[in-house]
Amino acid sequence: MSVLDWQEDSSLGLTGPPLRLHPMIVGYEPIRESISILGGDPAVFLLEPVTVSAVVHENGWLLVDAGFNVDVVRDPVERATYYNWDSYTALLPPGDPLADQVAELGLSWGDLRGCIVSHVHLDHTGGLRLLGPDVPVLMQRAEYEFARQIPDLDEKHVVVPGDYLREDLNIVLLDGDTLLAPGVTALDTRGHTPGHQSVMVELPSRTVVLACDAADLKRNVLEAVPCGTVMRPQDEPFALTAIQRLHELDQRPGVEVWPGHDPDWPAWQEKTVS
């Protein structure tokens, strides 16, 4: 595995601003309301979409998050080990929902310039298996350094270490807010996990902030209420800071903050946003 630092002069080789964004739903998961919003009802379950996005530039594209590991989900032993716990399970459509939708969009994996991983929970890292060794996997340093210490089969942290510790991955570490390409900025929204990041995409008609798991639901954003869980208790103040930041961004003219798992947020049903 290659692990490098992002430098001030680093480049993903993308030119021009983002032309469009393709939202994708790559699965579903039943989640207690109390997990998605602080103070929510633990007896209420939401069937939440697992979401990823493709950000397309004139000479390549970026992937934001990577959904479930289809191979693990469909293996009975692996699924029982990683994916079934406390009323949780992964729900997949037929086929490989990430690979199939990328193909339907006419995008080539050979043109992929990087994958931005918001955090290492297992519903965000599975598609890394589709990446070649030359594709940078962009993570916050705090997230990677914490994640690499999580032991395998640690149900508490809800991760599949084999997704993000694969030998042929090319990990690039970020420190806080980072301009990654023209019109694409990683935002420090730590709290839900030690190095969670969101992504701001400046499109021709609007600016979209992909909150990822710093805000599962639009209600998180509108009411500035964080999600109901953090990996470490000491990160609760950071989760509040993150959702306050996203709330403030959402108030700006021309800016839309998209919650990562809201079943009622209509933007995830769109095919193309420009």
ROVEXVEX-277570 format. One record per atom (N, C-alpha, C, O): x, z, y; residue in three letters. Coordinates in steps of 0.05 Angstrom, whole numbers, plus 5000, padded with zeros to 4 digits. Atoms other than C-alpha are relative to their C-alpha. Layout:
# residues N
XZYALA ...
This chain:
# residues 274
501750004976MET 500050005000MET 501750005025MET 503750155027MET 498750014974SER 502349825070SER 498450175020SER 496050135023SER 501349844980VAL 500850345124VAL 501749975026VAL 503950065027VAL 498650054975LEU 502750135195LEU 498550125024LEU 496150185021LEU 501349914976ASP 501250375265ASP 499349765018ASP 500749575019ASP 500850204980TRP 497449965315TRP 501750045025TRP 502050265035TRP 498349984977GLN 502149805373GLN 498549875024GLN 496649735021GLN 501250104976GLU 500449635445GLU 499949695000GLU 498149575011GLU 499950295001ASP 502448915432ASP 499049884974ASP 499349654968ASP 501150105025SER 498948865365SER 497849805005SER 496549815026SER 502050214997SER 494248275355SER 498949934973SER 500349924953SER 501350115024LEU 489248045303LEU 499849705001LEU 498749584982LEU 500050294998GLY 490147335327GLY 497449875008GLY 497149635005GLY 502550114992LEU 483147255353LEU 500149925029LEU 501150075046LEU 500050094972THR 482146855417THR 497149975010THR 495349924995THR 502750024988GLY 476346855465GLY 498350234993GLY 498950384975GLY 501849775005PRO 470647355468PRO 498449954975PRO 498349734965PRO 501750045023PRO 465947475410PRO 497749805007PRO 496549815028PRO 502150204997LEU 461046895402LEU 497350104990LEU 495250055002LEU 502549905012ARG 455947245359ARG 500650234981ARG 502950274973ARG 499849775019LEU 454647845314LEU 497949954979LEU 495649894985LEU 501850035023HIS 451447805245HIS 499550284988HIS 501250384974HIS 500649755014PRO 447948455223PRO 499349944971PRO 498149744965PRO 500650035028MET 447448545148MET 499150274988MET 500350474994MET 500849775017ILE 443749035103ILE 501049944972ILE 500349744960ILE 498750055026VAL 447749105039VAL 499150204978VAL 500350214957VAL 501049805019GLY 443749655004GLY 498350205014GLY 497850185038GLY 501749784989TYR 439450265013TYR 500850264987TYR 502150264965TYR 499549735012GLU 440051015001GLU 497950195010GLU 497250195033GLU 501949794992PRO 435051585001PRO 501650235013PRO 503450355000PRO 498549794985ILE 437352095053ILE 498050215011ILE 496050135022ILE 501749794988ARG 434352765073ARG 500149985030ARG 502349925042ARG 500150014970GLU 432152765146GLU 502050205012GLU 503250145033GLU 498249804989SER 436253395156SER 502949924999SER 504650045013SER 497350115001ILE 442553005138ILE 500449815024ILE 502649805036ILE 499850204979SER 441152455189SER 499750115028SER 500749985047SER 500349894973ILE 439152895247ILE 499950304999ILE 498550424983ILE 499849714999LEU 440853615263LEU 497250115006LEU 496050045026LEU 502749894997GLY 434454025255GLY 497949854986GLY 495549924988GLY 502050155015GLY 431053505212GLY 498950154976GLY 499950364968GLY 501449875023ASP 426453675154ASP 501449944974ASP 501549704967ASP 498650065026PRO 430253755088PRO 498149914978PRO 499149814958PRO 501950095020ALA 423853605050ALA 499249715004ALA 497849604986ALA 500750284994VAL 423052915082VAL 502449824993VAL 504649875002VAL 497950195007PHE 426952335053PHE 499549745015PHE 497249655017PHE 500150264988LEU 428451695090LEU 501549804983LEU 503749854973LEU 498650215014LEU 430051045054LEU 501649845021LEU 500549675034LEU 498450104978GLU 435850845098GLU 501649754992GLU 502749754969GLU 498350245006PRO 439350165101PRO 502950075002PRO 503850235019PRO 497149994998VAL 446750115089VAL 500849755014VAL 500349535004VAL 499650234982THR 449349655143THR 502949945004THR 504650115005THR 497450104992VAL 455349235159VAL 499549785020VAL 497349695024VAL 500250214980SER 456748715213SER 502449814999SER 504649904993SER 497950194996ALA 460748085221ALA 500149925030ALA 498049845041ALA 499650084972VAL 463547955291VAL 501649745001VAL 503949744992VAL 498850275002VAL 465147215300VAL 501249925026VAL 499949925047VAL 498650124977HIS 470346935348HIS 500449704993HIS 499649614972HIS 499750295003GLU 472146205357GLU 502049934978GLU 501849714966GLU 498050075020ASN 477946245308ASN 500250214978ASN 502450254967ASN 500049805021GLY 476046795259GLY 497850205004GLY 496250185022GLY 502149794998TRP 471747405247TRP 501050274991TRP 503150294977TRP 499449725008LEU 471848155238LEU 497750114984LEU 495450044989LEU 502149865015LEU 468048575188LEU 500050295009LEU 502150425011LEU 500349714993VAL 465449255210VAL 498650144977VAL 496250094972VAL 500949855024ASP 464649715150ASP 499649814976ASP 499649564980ASP 499950175024ALA 463949475078ALA 498050084979ALA 498249974956ALA 502149945020GLY 458049795042GLY 501050134975GLY 503150254974GLY 499449885026PHE 457950014970PHE 502049844984PHE 502349604988PHE 498450145019ASN 462949844916ASN 498149924977ASN 497450094960ASN 501950105020VAL 458449414872VAL 500950054972VAL 499350124954VAL 498949965027ASP 463049474812ASP 499750294991ASP 499050344968ASP 500449725007VAL 462750234814VAL 497150074996VAL 496450204977VAL 502949945002VAL 455250264826VAL 498949894973VAL 497150024962VAL 501250125024ARG 453849804766ARG 501450084974ARG 500549994953ARG 498849895024ASP 458450164718ASP 498750274994ASP 498950455011ASP 501549755004PRO 454350724685PRO 501750255003PRO 500850455014PRO 498349764998VAL 460151214679VAL 501050045028VAL 500850275038VAL 499049974973GLU 463051074748GLU 497750085019GLU 498150245037GLU 502349934983ARG 456151104780ARG 499350294997ARG 498850435017ARG 500649715004ALA 454751784748ALA 502150185012ALA 501550405021ALA 497949844989THR 461452024772THR 499950025031THR 500350235042THR 499850014971TYR 461051814845TYR 497449985015TYR 497350075038TYR 502350094984TYR 454151584865TYR 497450164995TYR 495550135011TYR 502549855005ASN 448852054835ASN 500550305004ASN 501850434987ASN 499849724994TRP 448452744866TRP 497850095018TRP 497149945037TRP 501949884982ASP 443253194898ASP 497949815010ASP 497649785035ASP 502150194993SER 437652684897SER 501049745013SER 499449585021SER 498950244988TYR 442352144924TYR 500649794978TYR 501449864956TYR 499150225017THR 443451464892THR 500349755017THR 499049735039THR 499750264986ALA 445550774914ALA 498049804989ALA 497649784965ALA 502050215007LEU 440250224914LEU 501149735009LEU 501649695032LEU 498850264995LEU 442849514909LEU 498049784994LEU 496649794974LEU 501450255008PRO 439448834911PRO 501649864979PRO 503949934974PRO 498450165020PRO 441548324858PRO 502549885013PRO 502749845037PRO 497650134991GLY 448348014863GLY 501950185014GLY 501850435010GLY 498249854984ASP 453748234910ASP 499149975029ASP 499749765041ASP 501450054974PRO 449948344976PRO 501949945023PRO 501149795041PRO 498150064978LEU 456148335021LEU 501149714996LEU 501049555014LEU 498850265005ALA 459547734989ALA 497949785003ALA 498549565014ALA 502150215000ASP 452947354982ASP 499249945029ASP 498849705036ASP 500950054973GLN 450947445055GLN 502249875017GLN 501749715034GLN 497850134986VAL 457847265081VAL 500049704993VAL 500449535011VAL 500150285008ALA 457246615041ALA 497649865013ALA 497949635023ALA 502350124987GLU 450246485068GLU 500449955030GLU 499349765041GLU 499450034971LEU 452846565139LEU 502149785005LEU 502649705027LEU 498050224997GLY 458146025125GLY 502750115009GLY 504349955019GLY 497549894992LEU 463846505138LEU 502049994976LEU 501250024953LEU 497950025021SER 470446425100SER 501650265000SER 502450355021SER 498349775001TRP 474247025075TRP 502849945009TRP 504350125017TRP 497450084990GLY 480446635092GLY 500350025030GLY 502550025041GLY 500049984970ASP 478446685166ASP 499650295009ASP 499550355033ASP 500449724993LEU 477447445163LEU 502650115012LEU 504750104999LEU 497649914986ARG 482347755213ARG 500350304998ARG 502450415006ARG 499849715003GLY 480848495199GLY 497450124992GLY 495350014996GLY 502449855007CYS 476049005172CYS 500350275014CYS 502150425009CYS 500049754986ILE 474349595217ILE 498350194984ILE 495950154980ILE 501449805016VAL 472450195175VAL 499450245017VAL 501150385028VAL 500849774983SER 468450715213SER 500950264989SER 501850445004SER 499249755013HIS 469851265163HIS 499949954970HIS 499149734961HIS 499550055029VAL 471051355088VAL 497850084982VAL 498250094958VAL 502249955018HIS 464251555061HIS 499549754983HIS 499949534992HIS 500150215020LEU 462751144999LEU 498249775006LEU 498449554994LEU 501750224992ASP 457350725032ASP 501249835022ASP 499849665034ASP 498750154979HIS 462450445081HIS 502649874991HIS 503849725006HIS 497350095009THR 468650285039THR 500049814976THR 502149704969THR 500050145026GLY 466349914976GLY 500949725001GLY 502249624983GLY 499350284998GLY 467249205001GLY 503049955005GLY 503849725006GLY 497250044996LEU 474649325014LEU 501349864976LEU 503449744978LEU 499050135024ARG 475549064943ARG 500149695003ARG 501449564988ARG 500150294995LEU 474048364971LEU 502249905018LEU 502549665021LEU 498050084981LEU 479848375020LEU 502649934987LEU 503450054967LEU 497350075009GLY 486448035009GLY 502150195013GLY 501450335032GLY 498049814990PRO 492948425021PRO 501049945028PRO 502350115040PRO 499150064973ASP 494148065087ASP 498050075021ASP 498550035045ASP 502249944981VAL 487648305119VAL 500350295009VAL 500250474992VAL 499749734991PRO 488648925163PRO 497450164997PRO 495350065004PRO 502249815002VAL 484149515148VAL 500450205022VAL 502350365021VAL 499549854975LEU 483349865215LEU 498550274999LEU 496050274999LEU 501149745002MET 482250615211MET 501350195021MET 503650145029MET 498849804983GLN 483351205257GLN 502050164984GLN 501550224960GLN 497949855014ARG 489651585239ARG 498950274989ARG 499550344966ARG 501049755009ALA 485852245235ALA 498249974975ALA 498250144958ALA 501750055023GLU 480951945185GLU 501749944975GLU 501350064954GLU 498350075023TYR 486351645140TYR 501550254990TYR 501750294966TYR 498449775009GLU 490652275140GLU 498450214986GLU 499350344968GLU 501849815014PHE 484752705121PHE 499149884973PHE 499250024953PHE 501250125024ALA 481952205071ALA 502049984977ALA 501350014954ALA 498050045021ARG 488452105033ARG 500650274985ARG 501850274964ARG 499649745013GLN 488452855017GLN 497650094983GLN 497750294969GLN 502449925015ILE 481452864987ILE 500549934970ILE 501249704964ILE 499550065029PRO 482152934911PRO 497849824989PRO 495549824999PRO 502050155014ASP 478652454865ASP 497950194988ASP 498550424981ASP 502249855011LEU 471952694839LEU 499350255016LEU 498550455006LEU 500749784982ASP 470853134900ASP 497249945011ASP 496949805031ASP 502750064993GLU 463253124905GLU 499350085029GLU 497649965042GLU 500649894973LYS 463353524970LYS 500449795022LYS 498949795041LYS 499350184978HIS 466352955011HIS 498849724996HIS 499149555014HIS 501550255004VAL 462352364981VAL 501749755006VAL 501049585022VAL 498250234997VAL 468051864976VAL 500849894973VAL 500650034952VAL 498750125024VAL 471051384925VAL 502949945009VAL 503349735020VAL 497250054990PRO 478551454939PRO 501249744991PRO 502849625006PRO 499050265009GLY 479950834898GLY 499349775018GLY 500649565018GLY 500750214982ASP 476450424951ASP 502149965022ASP 502849735028ASP 498250024976TYR 481250585008TYR 502950084995TYR 504550075013TYR 497249945007LEU 487550804971LEU 501149794980LEU 503149844967LEU 499050215018ARG 488350154932ARG 502849915008ARG 503449895032ARG 497250064996GLU 495549934925GLU 500449755018GLU 502449745033GLU 499550254985ASP 494649244956ASP 498649995027ASP 498449785039ASP 501250004973LEU 491049465020LEU 502150015022LEU 504350115018LEU 498250014977ASN 494149355088ASN 498650185022ASN 497050085037ASN 501349804982ILE 492149985128ILE 501549995027ILE 503950015028ILE 498949994973VAL 493149975204VAL 498750245014VAL 496250255015VAL 501049754989LEU 492350645239LEU 499749995031LEU 501549905045LEU 500650004971LEU 489150725308LEU 499950295010LEU 499550484994LEU 500149734987ASP 489451315356ASP 498149995023ASP 498949925046ASP 502049994979GLY 483051385395GLY 499049725008GLY 499249544992GLY 501150254991ASP 479750835435ASP 502249785000ASP 504449825010ASP 498050215003THR 483250175420THR 498749735004THR 496749664990THR 500850284998LEU 482149455444LEU 501349854977LEU 503749824976LEU 499050145024LEU 482749065379LEU 500149705003LEU 501949574991LEU 500150294996ALA 480948365402ALA 498449965026ALA 497150155035ALA 501650044976PRO 477848055464PRO 497150074995PRO 495849964977PRO 502849925002GLY 471048395472GLY 499450184976GLY 497050244972GLY 500449825023VAL 471948865411VAL 501750245003VAL 504250235003VAL 498549754995THR 473849595422THR 499150214980THR 496750264976THR 500649765016ALA 474250165372ALA 499750245018ALA 501450295036ALA 500649764984LEU 471250795401LEU 500350254984LEU 499350274961LEU 499649745013ASP 473351495383ASP 497450155000ASP 496550255021ASP 502549845002THR 466951835358THR 500350204977THR 498550234960THR 499549805021ARG 470052355313ARG 497950225000ARG 496650275021ARG 501849785002GLY 465752925288GLY 498649994973GLY 498950174957GLY 501350045026HIS 461552665230HIS 502250024978HIS 501850144957HIS 497649975016THR 468352585197THR 502450035020THR 502049985043THR 497849944981PRO 475252765226PRO 500949775017PRO 502049825039PRO 499150224984GLY 476752065249GLY 497949775001GLY 498649545001GLY 502150214998HIS 470051705254HIS 500449835025HIS 501149935046HIS 499950184977GLN 470051095299GLN 497549825001GLN 496549744980GLN 502150204996SER 464550665328SER 501349755012SER 503749755017SER 498850264991VAL 465449945352VAL 498249885022VAL 495849855019VAL 501450144978MET 463549625419MET 500649714999MET 503049634998MET 499750295002VAL 462348875417VAL 498749885025VAL 496349915029VAL 501050124975GLU 461648505483GLU 499249714995GLU 500949534995GLU 501050265005LEU 457247905468LEU 499249865025LEU 499149985047LEU 500750144975PRO 455247355517PRO 497550115014PRO 497550115039PRO 502549914987SER 448247645529SER 499750305003SER 498050395018SER 500349715000ARG 449248385517ARG 502450134987ARG 504149994975ARG 497949855013THR 453948925494THR 498750174979THR 496950334985THR 501149855022VAL 452549225426VAL 502150214992VAL 504450144987VAL 498349795011VAL 455549895405VAL 499050074973VAL 496850184970VAL 500749935028LEU 455449985330LEU 500850294996LEU 503250364993LEU 499449725001ALA 454850735325ALA 501050094973ALA 502450294970ALA 499349935028CYS 455850735249CYS 498850284995CYS 496450325001CYS 501349755007ASP 454851455225ASP 500350225021ASP 499750455016ASP 500249814978ALA 455851795292ALA 497150035009ALA 496450225023ALA 502949994994ALA 448451635299ALA 498649854977ALA 498649614977ALA 501550135021ASP 444351495236ASP 497549875011ASP 496849645003ASP 502650084991LEU 437851425274LEU 500049955030LEU 501650065044LEU 500250044971LYS 435851165342LYS 499250275014LYS 500050315037LYS 500749744988ARG 432951865354ARG 502550165006ARG 502650305026ARG 497549874993ASN 440052135351ASN 501049925027ASN 501850085043ASN 499050114975VAL 441951675408VAL 498250085024VAL 499250175044VAL 501849954978LEU 435751775451LEU 499950295008LEU 499750355032LEU 500249714994GLU 435652535445GLU 502850135001GLU 502950375006GLU 497349895000ALA 443252625442ALA 500350234981ALA 501450444987ALA 499949805022VAL 442553015377VAL 501849884978VAL 501249674968VAL 498350105020PRO 448152935326PRO 498849994972PRO 496650114968PRO 500950005028CYS 447352795252CYS 500250294990CYS 501550465002CYS 500249735010GLY 446153405209GLY 502450104983GLY 502450334975GLY 497749925017THR 452753405170THR 502649925012THR 502849725026THR 497250074993VAL 460153415184VAL 501750064975VAL 501050234959VAL 498349945023MET 465853405134MET 501350275002MET 501750414982MET 498849744996ARG 468954025166ARG 498550145022ARG 497850025043ARG 501549854979PRO 465354575205PRO 501349995027PRO 499950005047PRO 498649994974GLN 470654565259GLN 499649745016GLN 500349735040GLN 500450254986ASP 468653845277ASP 497249985013ASP 496649785025ASP 502650014988GLU 461554025299GLU 500049955030GLU 498449795040GLU 500050064972PRO 463354045373PRO 500749715006PRO 499749605026PRO 499350284996PHE 466453355367PHE 497749814994PHE 497349615007PHE 502450165006ALA 460153085335ALA 498150005023ALA 496849795030ALA 501749994977LEU 456253325395LEU 501149845023LEU 499649695037LEU 498750164979THR 461253015443THR 499649704994THR 499049545013THR 500350285008ALA 460752355404ALA 497149905006ALA 496849685017ALA 502750104996ILE 453152315407ILE 499350015030ILE 497749845039ILE 500450004971GLN 453152495481GLN 501349755012GLN 500149635031GLN 498850244991ARG 457951925492ARG 498349754994ARG 497949585011ARG 501650225008LEU 453551445454LEU 497449995016LEU 496449785024LEU 502449984984HIS 447351695491HIS 500549895028HIS 498949745039HIS 499350104973GLU 450851555558GLU 500449705000GLU 499549565018GLU 499650295002LEU 452950855536LEU 497449864998LEU 497049655009LEU 502650125004ASP 445850705515ASP 498449985025ASP 496549825027ASP 501450004975GLN 443450855585GLN 501049785019GLN 499749725039GLN 498850204982ARG 447850315616ARG 498549734997ARG 497849654975ARG 501350265001PRO 444549655634PRO 501549804983PRO 504049784985PRO 498750205017GLY 445949115583GLY 501450104975GLY 502649954961GLY 498749885024VAL 448449605530VAL 497950104981VAL 496150244988VAL 501849905021GLU 444949735464GLU 501750154979GLU 503750044969GLU 498649855021VAL 447350285417VAL 498349984975VAL 496050074974VAL 501450045025TRP 445350115346TRP 500650234981TRP 502950274974TRP 499649795021PRO 444350695297PRO 500749874974PRO 499849664967PRO 498950125025GLY 447850585231GLY 498149984977GLY 498449814959GLY 501649985024HIS 442250765183HIS 497050025005HIS 495550114988HIS 502849964993ASP 435550745218ASP 498249784987ASP 498549554992ASP 501750205014PRO 430250415173PRO 498049865019PRO 496849655012PRO 501950124981ASP 425950275235ASP 501349865023ASP 499949765041ASP 498650144978TRP 431349975280TRP 499949704994TRP 501249614975TRP 500550285007PRO 429349235283PRO 502449825000PRO 502449614987PRO 497750184998ALA 436148955300ALA 501349944973ALA 502549734969ALA 498850055026TRP 438449035228TRP 498649784984TRP 499649684964TRP 501550215013GLN 433148525208GLN 500849725012GLN 500049515001GLN 499250254988GLU 436147995254GLU 502349874984GLU 503950014971GLU 497950155013LYS 440747455226LYS 502449965018LYS 504749975010LYS 497950074982THR 444647295288THR 499350125027THR 497150105037THR 500349894973VAL 445647655355VAL 502249885017VAL 504649895009VAL 497950124983SER 449347305412SER 499650085029SER 501249995046SER 
